[in-house]
């Protein structure tokens, strides 16, 4: 019963907070948000996707994490691989350079 009252109070607080802050600041002004706090039990019940979503709301775009399910070579199983956007871009740039070196017939950076 106590949990029901707590949920109702939390919902009311969220609604009031959203209604009172809407439209008061220009879109270009960012306000400092404190990171949400969760109990260990709540953290244990969260899925990886939920944890990543919470993390991404607090980080700059280059530091955000993207998770993908990928096939393991030689297996029917899939695994989740999580990398930051900066890591993905770096790997793409390295792959582009390697392909360019192969196409031009030049030596790669590791051969020099």
N, C-alpha and C positions, 0 to 999 in steps of 0.2 A: 504494500500500500504506500509505503514511504517512497519507493522508487517511482510510483505513478505521479506523486506530487512533485518530485524532483524533476521529472521529465516535463511536466506541464510548466513548471517555473522556468526551466531552461528554454523551452519553446517561446514562452512569453517574453523572456529577456532578449532572445534573438530577434523576435519580431519588433520589439520596441527599439532595439539598437539599430536595426536596418531602417526603420521608419524615421528615426530622429536624425540619422546621419546622411540621408539621401539628399543629394543636390546642394549641400552646403559648401563644398569645396570644388574648385575647378578640377577637371580631369587630369591636368598636368601635374597637380600637387600630389605627391605620394606621402602618405602618413606612415610613420614607423609602427609596424605591427609587432607585437610580441608573439613569440612562437607558442602555439597551443601546448598545453601540458596534458599528459595522459598518464594514467596509472599503469603500473607494469601489467596488470591484468588486461587493461584495454589494449595495450601494445601487443600482448600475446595473442589477442583475438583478431587483430588486424591482418588483412592479407598483404602480400608484398605490394600489390597495386595500390592499395589504400595508403600504405606508408610512403610510397614514391610520390603519390599525388600530393600528400601533405608537404613533403620535402620540397617538391617543385613549386608550390605556391609561395615559398619563402626565399627562393634562390633566383639569381639572375638567369637569363636565358642560357648563357654559355655553361652554367654550372648545373643546369637541370639534367635529370637522369631519364633515360629512355630505356625501357625494358622490352625485349623481344623474345619470343619463343623460337628457338632454332633447332633444326634437326641435327643430331649427333651423327657424324660420318660413320657408316658401318652399323647403324643401329636404327631401330624403329622408334626409339625414345626421343623425346624432345627435352630441351632444358631452357631455362630462362637465363638470358644474358643481359645484364644491366650495365650501361656505360653512360658517361656524361656526354653532352652534346659536343663539348670541346674534344673529347677523345674520338668520337665518331668522325668529326671533321678532320682531325689529324690523320686518322687511318685512311680516310678517303683521299686526302692530299698525297700521302705516301703511295697509295695504290695508283693514283693518277701518274705520279712521277715514274714509278716502276714501269707502267705500261708505255709511257712516252719513251723511256730509255730503251725498252725492248723494240718498239716500233722504229726508232731511229738507229738501232743497232749499236748504240753506245753502251759503255759500261755503267753499271749502277753505282750508286754512292758507296756501297759496301765493298765493291771490287777495287776501288782506288786506293 
